Amino acid sequence: MGHIRTRKETGKLYFDFMYQNLRCREQTDLTDTPTNRKKLESMLARLSAEITLGQFEYASYFPNSKRLGIIKKQEIKRSMHIRGVPCFGEFVDTWYEEMESSWRRTYRVTISSIVRIYLKPNFTDEILDSIDRPDLLQFRAKLTKIIKPCGNPLSRGHINRIIKIMGMILNEAADRFGFLTPYQNIKPLKTRKPTIEPFSLTEVQKIISNVRKDYKDYYTIRFFTGMRTGELHGLQWRFVDFENRLISVRETWVKNRIEYTKTDSSQRDIYMSEPVYQALINQHKATGDQKFVFCTTNGIPLEYHNISKRVWYPMLDYLKIPRRRPYQTRHTAATLWLASGENPEWVARQMGHSNTQMLFSVYSRYVPNLTRQDGSAFDKLLEKNLSTD
């Protein structure tokens, strides 16, 4: 049962009642007189009876209420819950339990953190099929305004991942409970292509010649194999075949443990060029009795950030070479292979790509002769086949 109360500031009467577990206060323009109070109490009694019978329509009593939007959404939620459609928070836990066995550990960690940090706080109590496309767009807009502790906003790439995972959850829920998924025609935010800044062969030679002696073999292999950091740090001697000059990439070191490679195509055999072969021979003298090729005295794989801070960036500064992320050594290997005229399909296999698409879309601008963009090939064709009468 509700009450008719008086606002102290104005002396006006207002309704105070509960509906859909919400406390509702609706103001009137009537002053507190016995006649007005009796009139509103009669209206309140009728309103309460309709709530009890499930016949109450908020808008018919309070058409100008600011709470109409909230009330409407609550009514939709209630009707959907009666139909057996669960809340987001309830469903996402079930979805995660069902899916986690099919994910790699690092991906499970990513999904879990996104659900915990971003999705549940915003959608836990929402009935699944009450979430619509505008809700997703508003949520994405909200993400763009988040500032991380370091002072930077969330990257567009990370926001796209969050929305994509939300879409995966909603798509599965739509299939199970028979509603139209709102995750349709939501295009990802445009992101900048990663900056590709490979080192020139001259710069590579300068780095290898001047780097600390205990890291010379490490950087030789980084520059001339195109291995990812985790692949190199997780490389074990059992995957180094000196006889056939092959490095078998089968595992990667991620967050202090061995994991499966980034993708299935990352499982590959890399040919040892002569510098790589000699570097591994030298490294075997240092760590051949250990499990990992590059490791500390305790046999633990090297720590990426520690090397970058203590060796990589100080070395670039000393040599007056513009700072670039260590990952650029991988791009360097690709561009050097291509510039030397190696078959693009072979290069793609060495890099662990499933096809040559990335080579031509990302690296070709660094190797003009690869695509003949100077027009010389066409000129030679015309000169050979057309007469000059």
ZAROVEX-40751 format. One record per residue (C-alpha): z negated, x, y negated. Coordinates in pm, 1 decimal. Layout:
ZAROVEX-40751
{w = Z | u = X | v = Y}
...
//
This chain:
ZAROVEX-40751
{w = 0.0 | u = 0.0 | v = 0.0}
{w = 86.6 | u = 123.2 | v = -346.0}
{w = -82.0 | u = 84.6 | v = -682.4}
{w = -0.8 | u = -14.9 | v = -1035.6}
{w = -133.1 | u = 251.9 | v = -1265.8}
{w = -141.1 | u = 324.5 | v = -1637.6}
{w = -5.5 | u = 639.9 | v = -1796.8}
{w = -275.2 | u = 769.6 | v = -2031.1}
{w = -31.8 | u = 923.6 | v = -2276.8}
{w = 165.4 | u = 603.7 | v = -2343.2}
{w = -41.8 | u = 316.1 | v = -2205.5}
{w = 261.4 | u = 207.1 | v = -2001.6}
{w = 236.1 | u = 77.1 | v = -1646.7}
{w = 402.0 | u = 250.8 | v = -1353.4}
{w = 446.3 | u = 206.3 | v = -976.4}
{w = 276.6 | u = 454.6 | v = -743.4}
{w = 371.6 | u = 414.5 | v = -374.4}
{w = 482.2 | u = 598.4 | v = -60.8}
{w = 833.9 | u = 575.6 | v = 82.2}
{w = 990.3 | u = 791.6 | v = 353.4}
{w = 683.9 | u = 1021.0 | v = 335.2}
{w = 750.1 | u = 1077.7 | v = -33.7}
{w = 511.5 | u = 982.2 | v = -311.4}
{w = 713.5 | u = 781.9 | v = -559.6}
{w = 613.1 | u = 718.4 | v = -921.2}
{w = 843.5 | u = 489.1 | v = -1117.1}
{w = 779.9 | u = 427.6 | v = -1486.5}
{w = 816.1 | u = 93.6 | v = -1668.9}
{w = 830.8 | u = -3.3 | v = -2036.1}
{w = 553.2 | u = -260.2 | v = -1992.2}
{w = 215.7 | u = -210.2 | v = -2160.1}
{w = -106.0 | u = -256.9 | v = -1966.1}
{w = -180.8 | u = -628.2 | v = -2015.3}
{w = -311.0 | u = -874.2 | v = -1751.7}
{w = 21.4 | u = -1060.3 | v = -1749.0}
{w = 230.2 | u = -745.8 | v = -1706.6}
{w = 0.2 | u = -604.7 | v = -1445.0}
{w = 10.9 | u = -928.9 | v = -1243.8}
{w = 389.5 | u = -932.8 | v = -1264.2}
{w = 419.4 | u = -573.4 | v = -1137.4}
{w = 160.9 | u = -625.9 | v = -862.7}
{w = 365.8 | u = -918.7 | v = -732.5}
{w = 673.8 | u = -700.2 | v = -736.1}
{w = 482.8 | u = -420.7 | v = -560.5}
{w = 368.9 | u = -657.4 | v = -286.3}
{w = 725.9 | u = -767.5 | v = -222.7}
{w = 843.7 | u = -404.7 | v = -229.2}
{w = 574.0 | u = -299.6 | v = 20.2}
{w = 666.7 | u = -582.0 | v = 257.6}
{w = 1031.4 | u = -476.9 | v = 254.1}
{w = 931.6 | u = -116.2 | v = 328.3}
{w = 727.5 | u = -236.4 | v = 626.4}
{w = 1019.3 | u = -446.5 | v = 756.1}
{w = 1270.7 | u = -168.4 | v = 698.0}
{w = 1462.0 | u = -377.3 | v = 446.8}
{w = 1378.8 | u = -186.6 | v = 129.9}
{w = 1665.2 | u = -61.9 | v = -89.2}
{w = 1539.8 | u = 177.4 | v = -350.2}
{w = 1835.7 | u = 137.4 | v = -584.9}
{w = 1793.9 | u = -242.4 | v = -605.6}
{w = 1444.9 | u = -199.5 | v = -752.6}
{w = 1494.7 | u = 119.0 | v = -950.8}
{w = 1869.3 | u = 158.3 | v = -1023.7}
{w = 1814.4 | u = 422.6 | v = -1292.1}
{w = 1561.6 | u = 631.6 | v = -1103.5}
{w = 1600.3 | u = 1007.8 | v = -1109.9}
{w = 1478.7 | u = 1010.0 | v = -748.3}
{w = 1774.9 | u = 816.9 | v = -611.0}
{w = 1956.4 | u = 1130.2 | v = -494.7}
{w = 1649.8 | u = 1256.9 | v = -307.1}
{w = 1576.1 | u = 914.9 | v = -160.4}
{w = 1934.9 | u = 870.2 | v = -44.2}
{w = 1929.5 | u = 1204.8 | v = 132.4}
{w = 1598.1 | u = 1117.7 | v = 298.8}
{w = 1741.5 | u = 788.1 | v = 421.0}
{w = 2046.1 | u = 967.4 | v = 564.9}
{w = 1819.9 | u = 1216.3 | v = 739.7}
{w = 1608.3 | u = 939.9 | v = 888.4}
{w = 1907.1 | u = 746.6 | v = 1023.4}
{w = 2056.1 | u = 1063.7 | v = 1171.2}
{w = 1730.4 | u = 1164.5 | v = 1331.9}
{w = 1711.8 | u = 825.1 | v = 1497.5}
{w = 2058.9 | u = 896.0 | v = 1644.5}
{w = 1927.0 | u = 1211.4 | v = 1810.2}
{w = 2076.4 | u = 1475.9 | v = 1579.3}
{w = 1813.5 | u = 1750.1 | v = 1537.9}
{w = 1709.6 | u = 1945.4 | v = 1232.8}
{w = 1875.5 | u = 2279.6 | v = 1164.1}
{w = 1557.0 | u = 2476.1 | v = 1232.0}
{w = 1512.5 | u = 2316.1 | v = 1572.5}
{w = 1875.1 | u = 2363.2 | v = 1676.6}
{w = 1918.9 | u = 2720.1 | v = 1552.3}
{w = 1634.6 | u = 2842.8 | v = 1776.0}
{w = 1801.5 | u = 2683.9 | v = 2079.2}
{w = 2140.6 | u = 2821.7 | v = 1978.3}
{w = 2003.3 | u = 3173.2 | v = 1940.1}
{w = 1829.8 | u = 3167.7 | v = 2279.7}
{w = 2150.6 | u = 3052.6 | v = 2447.2}
{w = 2372.7 | u = 3309.5 | v = 2277.0}
{w = 2162.6 | u = 3625.8 | v = 2255.6}
{w = 2240.3 | u = 3743.9 | v = 2609.1}
{w = 2610.2 | u = 3770.3 | v = 2515.3}
{w = 2544.7 | u = 3987.1 | v = 2208.0}
{w = 2482.6 | u = 4358.0 | v = 2178.0}
{w = 2137.3 | u = 4456.1 | v = 2058.4}
{w = 2248.7 | u = 4556.4 | v = 1708.6}
{w = 2431.9 | u = 4225.7 | v = 1665.2}
{w = 2124.9 | u = 4033.9 | v = 1784.2}
{w = 1919.4 | u = 4211.7 | v = 1519.4}
{w = 2177.1 | u = 4121.6 | v = 1252.9}
{w = 2190.1 | u = 3754.5 | v = 1353.1}
{w = 1812.5 | u = 3726.7 | v = 1381.3}
{w = 1749.9 | u = 3873.6 | v = 1036.6}
{w = 2014.2 | u = 3654.9 | v = 869.5}
{w = 1871.0 | u = 3340.8 | v = 1030.4}
{w = 1514.0 | u = 3436.7 | v = 937.8}
{w = 1575.2 | u = 3560.7 | v = 583.8}
{w = 1851.9 | u = 3332.4 | v = 456.6}
{w = 1932.4 | u = 3032.2 | v = 676.6}
{w = 1596.8 | u = 2891.7 | v = 783.5}
{w = 1436.0 | u = 2902.7 | v = 437.3}
{w = 1724.2 | u = 2694.5 | v = 301.1}
{w = 1811.4 | u = 2458.1 | v = 587.5}
{w = 1518.7 | u = 2430.9 | v = 833.5}
{w = 1436.9 | u = 2065.3 | v = 763.9}
{w = 1795.8 | u = 1951.1 | v = 713.0}
{w = 1942.1 | u = 1718.6 | v = 976.6}
{w = 2251.5 | u = 1900.8 | v = 1102.5}
{w = 2515.5 | u = 1643.4 | v = 1016.6}
{w = 2364.7 | u = 1583.2 | v = 673.3}
{w = 2472.9 | u = 1934.5 | v = 574.3}
{w = 2807.0 | u = 1902.3 | v = 397.0}
{w = 3064.1 | u = 2133.9 | v = 244.1}
{w = 2911.9 | u = 2119.7 | v = -107.5}
{w = 2578.6 | u = 2225.0 | v = 46.0}
{w = 2743.3 | u = 2534.2 | v = 192.2}
{w = 2920.3 | u = 2619.0 | v = -133.3}
{w = 2598.1 | u = 2574.9 | v = -332.3}
{w = 2414.9 | u = 2792.9 | v = -79.9}
{w = 2679.3 | u = 3063.7 | v = -116.4}
{w = 2651.8 | u = 3045.0 | v = -494.4}
{w = 2275.9 | u = 3087.4 | v = -458.5}
{w = 2327.1 | u = 3399.3 | v = -246.4}
{w = 2541.4 | u = 3558.6 | v = -516.8}
{w = 2242.6 | u = 3542.3 | v = -753.0}
{w = 1999.1 | u = 3721.4 | v = -520.7}
{w = 1894.6 | u = 4064.6 | v = -640.4}
{w = 1768.2 | u = 4309.0 | v = -377.6}
{w = 1456.9 | u = 4526.0 | v = -437.1}
{w = 1686.8 | u = 4819.9 | v = -517.8}
{w = 1824.0 | u = 4621.5 | v = -812.0}
{w = 2166.6 | u = 4549.0 | v = -662.2}
{w = 2299.9 | u = 4203.2 | v = -572.5}
{w = 2394.6 | u = 4111.0 | v = -217.5}
{w = 2740.0 | u = 4247.4 | v = -141.7}
{w = 3021.8 | u = 3999.7 | v = -101.3}
{w = 3077.3 | u = 4128.8 | v = 249.4}
{w = 2717.0 | u = 4050.2 | v = 343.8}
{w = 2739.5 | u = 3704.0 | v = 185.8}
{w = 3054.9 | u = 3638.5 | v = 389.5}
{w = 2867.6 | u = 3739.4 | v = 707.1}
{w = 2582.7 | u = 3500.2 | v = 625.9}
{w = 2819.8 | u = 3208.5 | v = 565.8}
{w = 3021.5 | u = 3294.8 | v = 877.4}
{w = 2709.4 | u = 3282.7 | v = 1095.9}
{w = 2610.3 | u = 2953.0 | v = 934.8}
{w = 2958.1 | u = 2826.9 | v = 1021.8}
{w = 2921.8 | u = 2940.3 | v = 1384.3}
{w = 2598.9 | u = 2739.8 | v = 1413.2}
{w = 2745.1 | u = 2427.2 | v = 1251.2}
{w = 3062.1 | u = 2442.7 | v = 1461.0}
{w = 2857.3 | u = 2451.9 | v = 1779.5}
{w = 2635.0 | u = 2168.1 | v = 1659.6}
{w = 2939.6 | u = 1959.7 | v = 1565.2}
{w = 3081.2 | u = 1997.8 | v = 1916.8}
{w = 2753.2 | u = 1897.6 | v = 2078.5}
{w = 2657.0 | u = 1603.4 | v = 1858.7}
{w = 2998.1 | u = 1466.5 | v = 1770.1}
{w = 3028.5 | u = 1510.8 | v = 1395.1}
{w = 3287.0 | u = 1682.0 | v = 1176.1}
{w = 3184.7 | u = 2036.5 | v = 1091.6}
{w = 3156.5 | u = 2105.2 | v = 716.8}
{w = 3263.6 | u = 2464.5 | v = 779.6}
{w = 3629.7 | u = 2394.5 | v = 711.1}
{w = 3859.6 | u = 2553.4 | v = 455.1}
{w = 3576.6 | u = 2767.9 | v = 319.3}
{w = 3755.8 | u = 3090.0 | v = 243.5}
{w = 3549.8 | u = 3410.0 | v = 233.6}
{w = 3477.2 | u = 3570.3 | v = -99.6}
{w = 3727.5 | u = 3838.1 | v = -187.8}
{w = 3593.4 | u = 4185.2 | v = -121.0}
{w = 3709.7 | u = 4524.6 | v = -227.0}
{w = 3890.9 | u = 4724.8 | v = 34.8}
{w = 3688.1 | u = 5026.9 | v = 142.6}
{w = 3774.8 | u = 5335.9 | v = -57.1}
{w = 3972.3 | u = 5582.0 | v = 153.0}
{w = 3930.7 | u = 5933.2 | v = 14.3}
{w = 4025.0 | u = 6182.4 | v = 286.7}
{w = 3976.7 | u = 6553.4 | v = 230.9}
{w = 4277.1 | u = 6779.9 | v = 200.1}
{w = 4325.9 | u = 7048.9 | v = 461.2}
{w = 4235.4 | u = 7306.2 | v = 196.8}
{w = 3907.1 | u = 7127.5 | v = 127.5}
{w = 3836.1 | u = 7100.6 | v = 500.8}
{w = 3887.2 | u = 7473.9 | v = 547.2}
{w = 3665.7 | u = 7545.3 | v = 246.8}
{w = 3385.9 | u = 7327.2 | v = 383.9}
{w = 3396.9 | u = 7469.0 | v = 736.7}
{w = 3405.8 | u = 7826.0 | v = 603.4}
{w = 3104.5 | u = 7777.3 | v = 377.1}
{w = 2880.3 | u = 7531.6 | v = 560.3}
{w = 2557.8 | u = 7654.4 | v = 717.9}
{w = 2633.2 | u = 7841.2 | v = 1039.9}
{w = 2430.6 | u = 7597.7 | v = 1252.9}
{w = 2645.4 | u = 7307.6 | v = 1127.8}
{w = 2988.5 | u = 7473.0 | v = 1140.9}
{w = 3067.8 | u = 7337.3 | v = 1489.7}
{w = 2931.8 | u = 6994.6 | v = 1395.4}
{w = 3163.2 | u = 6955.2 | v = 1095.7}
{w = 3460.8 | u = 7107.5 | v = 1275.0}
{w = 3433.0 | u = 6832.9 | v = 1535.4}
{w = 3375.2 | u = 6562.9 | v = 1273.0}
{w = 3685.7 | u = 6660.9 | v = 1077.6}
{w = 3921.3 | u = 6710.6 | v = 1372.5}
{w = 3826.7 | u = 6428.1 | v = 1613.1}
{w = 3780.6 | u = 6126.9 | v = 1385.1}
{w = 3461.8 | u = 6031.5 | v = 1569.7}
{w = 3223.8 | u = 5789.7 | v = 1402.7}
{w = 2877.8 | u = 5923.8 | v = 1319.0}
{w = 2705.1 | u = 5723.6 | v = 1593.3}
{w = 2966.8 | u = 5835.2 | v = 1848.2}
{w = 2920.8 | u = 6200.8 | v = 1760.5}
{w = 2541.4 | u = 6186.2 | v = 1746.6}
{w = 2532.2 | u = 5999.7 | v = 2076.8}
{w = 2778.1 | u = 6234.2 | v = 2250.0}
{w = 2635.8 | u = 6375.3 | v = 2573.5}
{w = 2754.7 | u = 6685.3 | v = 2756.2}
{w = 2845.2 | u = 6476.3 | v = 3059.2}
{w = 3124.1 | u = 6323.0 | v = 2850.0}
{w = 3272.9 | u = 6660.0 | v = 2750.4}
{w = 3550.4 | u = 6771.2 | v = 2987.8}
{w = 3634.7 | u = 7133.0 | v = 2908.6}
{w = 3882.5 | u = 7162.6 | v = 3195.2}
{w = 4104.7 | u = 6879.7 | v = 3071.3}
{w = 4007.7 | u = 6926.5 | v = 2707.7}
{w = 3889.4 | u = 6568.3 | v = 2663.0}
{w = 3593.3 | u = 6408.0 | v = 2487.3}
{w = 3513.7 | u = 6072.4 | v = 2644.8}
{w = 3368.3 | u = 5827.9 | v = 2392.6}
{w = 3161.4 | u = 5583.6 | v = 2597.1}
{w = 2840.3 | u = 5531.5 | v = 2401.6}
{w = 2707.7 | u = 5546.0 | v = 2048.0}
{w = 2369.8 | u = 5626.7 | v = 1891.2}
{w = 2247.7 | u = 5330.3 | v = 1685.3}
{w = 1900.6 | u = 5286.1 | v = 1539.4}
{w = 1743.7 | u = 5550.6 | v = 1761.9}
{w = 1887.9 | u = 5437.6 | v = 2090.3}
{w = 2205.7 | u = 5457.6 | v = 2297.3}
{w = 2431.8 | u = 5152.6 | v = 2270.7}
{w = 2776.5 | u = 5044.8 | v = 2384.7}
{w = 3052.7 | u = 5147.3 | v = 2145.7}
{w = 3140.7 | u = 4941.3 | v = 1839.1}
{w = 3429.8 | u = 4763.9 | v = 2016.1}
{w = 3598.6 | u = 4777.9 | v = 2355.4}
{w = 3889.8 | u = 4972.0 | v = 2204.6}
{w = 3639.9 | u = 5233.2 | v = 2084.0}
{w = 3608.0 | u = 5338.8 | v = 2448.5}
{w = 3857.9 | u = 5624.8 | v = 2450.1}
{w = 3936.3 | u = 5984.8 | v = 2540.6}
{w = 3988.8 | u = 6221.4 | v = 2247.9}
{w = 4206.5 | u = 6528.1 | v = 2294.7}
{w = 4038.9 | u = 6857.2 | v = 2198.3}
{w = 4248.2 | u = 7057.7 | v = 1956.9}
{w = 4189.1 | u = 7433.0 | v = 1971.3}
{w = 3931.3 | u = 7433.0 | v = 1685.8}
{w = 3742.3 | u = 7148.7 | v = 1853.5}
{w = 3754.1 | u = 7318.8 | v = 2192.2}
{w = 3615.3 | u = 7643.3 | v = 2048.0}
{w = 3349.2 | u = 7456.5 | v = 1850.8}
{w = 3225.8 | u = 7284.4 | v = 2165.9}
{w = 3223.1 | u = 7614.3 | v = 2353.6}
{w = 3003.6 | u = 7759.9 | v = 2080.2}
{w = 2780.9 | u = 7450.6 | v = 2066.9}
{w = 2730.1 | u = 7461.6 | v = 2442.8}
{w = 2559.5 | u = 7797.1 | v = 2400.3}
{w = 2307.0 | u = 7631.0 | v = 2168.7}
{w = 2242.2 | u = 7293.7 | v = 2333.2}
{w = 2410.9 | u = 7314.8 | v = 2673.8}
{w = 2074.8 | u = 7271.2 | v = 2847.6}
{w = 2007.6 | u = 6950.4 | v = 2655.3}
{w = 2136.6 | u = 6597.7 | v = 2714.0}
{w = 2302.5 | u = 6555.8 | v = 2374.0}
{w = 2564.4 | u = 6785.8 | v = 2223.7}
{w = 2411.7 | u = 6776.8 | v = 1875.1}
{w = 2035.9 | u = 6743.0 | v = 1874.8}
{w = 1707.8 | u = 6879.6 | v = 1745.7}
{w = 1497.9 | u = 7135.5 | v = 1933.1}
{w = 1323.0 | u = 6838.9 | v = 2093.5}
{w = 1652.2 | u = 6711.6 | v = 2234.8}
{w = 1670.7 | u = 6412.2 | v = 2001.2}
{w = 2008.2 | u = 6329.6 | v = 1837.7}
{w = 2050.8 | u = 6435.5 | v = 1476.6}
{w = 1942.6 | u = 6198.5 | v = 1201.2}
{w = 2233.1 | u = 6091.2 | v = 979.5}
{w = 2051.2 | u = 6046.0 | v = 647.4}
{w = 1861.4 | u = 6371.4 | v = 688.9}
{w = 2183.8 | u = 6569.4 | v = 740.6}
{w = 2354.0 | u = 6396.9 | v = 448.5}
{w = 2065.3 | u = 6473.4 | v = 214.4}
{w = 1992.9 | u = 6829.8 | v = 328.3}
{w = 2336.8 | u = 6960.5 | v = 421.6}
{w = 2636.8 | u = 6743.9 | v = 333.8}
{w = 2591.1 | u = 6654.5 | v = -33.3}
{w = 2435.0 | u = 6988.2 | v = -140.0}
{w = 2731.4 | u = 7162.9 | v = 24.0}
{w = 2988.2 | u = 6950.2 | v = -162.1}
{w = 2805.2 | u = 7011.9 | v = -489.9}
{w = 2793.9 | u = 7385.6 | v = -423.1}
{w = 3168.4 | u = 7395.1 | v = -349.0}
{w = 3242.7 | u = 7168.1 | v = -648.5}
{w = 3416.7 | u = 6918.5 | v = -423.1}
{w = 3377.1 | u = 6555.6 | v = -540.1}
{w = 3106.6 | u = 6374.1 | v = -344.0}
{w = 3231.8 | u = 6152.7 | v = -64.7}
{w = 3053.3 | u = 5979.1 | v = 219.0}
{w = 3047.4 | u = 6170.5 | v = 550.8}
{w = 3251.1 | u = 5883.6 | v = 698.6}
{w = 3550.2 | u = 6021.2 | v = 507.3}
{w = 3573.2 | u = 6292.6 | v = 773.8}
{w = 3703.3 | u = 6019.8 | v = 1007.0}
{w = 3969.1 | u = 5917.6 | v = 755.7}
{w = 4056.8 | u = 6283.9 | v = 713.0}
{w = 4131.3 | u = 6323.4 | v = 1083.3}
{w = 4363.4 | u = 6021.9 | v = 1075.5}
{w = 4560.7 | u = 6139.2 | v = 773.8}
{w = 4592.6 | u = 6495.7 | v = 905.4}
{w = 4722.9 | u = 6372.0 | v = 1241.6}
{w = 4974.8 | u = 6146.3 | v = 1071.8}
{w = 5083.0 | u = 6410.8 | v = 821.6}
{w = 5149.3 | u = 6652.4 | v = 1107.7}
{w = 5392.5 | u = 6403.3 | v = 1260.7}
{w = 5183.1 | u = 6282.5 | v = 1556.4}
{w = 5289.1 | u = 5952.5 | v = 1712.5}
{w = 5103.5 | u = 5667.4 | v = 1534.5}
{w = 5022.8 | u = 5500.5 | v = 1867.8}
{w = 4859.3 | u = 5821.7 | v = 1989.1}
{w = 4666.5 | u = 5850.0 | v = 1663.1}
{w = 4547.1 | u = 5489.0 | v = 1698.0}
{w = 4414.8 | u = 5564.2 | v = 2047.6}
{w = 4235.8 | u = 5876.8 | v = 1924.0}
{w = 4071.6 | u = 5671.9 | v = 1649.0}
{w = 3972.2 | u = 5389.1 | v = 1882.7}
{w = 4193.8 | u = 5126.5 | v = 1718.8}
{w = 4344.1 | u = 4852.5 | v = 1934.2}
{w = 4683.9 | u = 4890.7 | v = 1761.0}
{w = 4861.1 | u = 5077.4 | v = 1480.5}
{w = 4816.1 | u = 4805.7 | v = 1217.9}
{w = 4526.7 | u = 4979.7 | v = 1043.8}
{w = 4710.3 | u = 5311.2 | v = 1037.7}
{w = 5002.8 | u = 5165.8 | v = 845.2}
{w = 4793.9 | u = 4937.9 | v = 619.2}
{w = 4523.1 | u = 5189.6 | v = 531.3}
{w = 4649.7 | u = 5543.2 | v = 580.2}
{w = 5024.4 | u = 5534.2 | v = 519.4}
{w = 4994.6 | u = 5582.5 | v = 142.0}
{w = 4845.9 | u = 5924.3 | v = 206.7}
{w = 5144.3 | u = 6023.7 | v = 419.8}
{w = 5466.0 | u = 5931.5 | v = 229.9}
{w = 5699.0 | u = 6079.8 | v = 491.6}
{w = 5557.0 | u = 5850.7 | v = 758.1}
{w = 5715.4 | u = 5541.7 | v = 606.9}
{w = 6005.5 | u = 5708.8 | v = 422.2}
{w = 5917.1 | u = 5521.5 | v = 105.9}
{w = 6113.5 | u = 5771.7 | v = -98.9}
{w = 6442.1 | u = 5618.2 | v = 22.3}
{w = 6577.3 | u = 5944.1 | v = 163.8}
{w = 6621.9 | u = 5805.7 | v = 514.8}
{w = 6844.5 | u = 5523.5 | v = 385.5}
{w = 7049.9 | u = 5766.6 | v = 175.9}
{w = 7113.0 | u = 5981.9 | v = 481.7}
{w = 7217.6 | u = 5676.7 | v = 683.7}
{w = 7471.4 | u = 5570.7 | v = 421.7}
{w = 7602.3 | u = 5925.0 | v = 380.7}
{w = 7656.7 | u = 5953.5 | v = 755.0}
{w = 7823.2 | u = 5618.7 | v = 816.6}
{w = 8011.1 | u = 5525.0 | v = 498.0}
{w = 8331.8 | u = 5694.0 | v = 384.8}
{w = 8359.0 | u = 5825.3 | v = 32.2}
{w = 8727.9 | u = 5732.0 | v = -31.8}
//
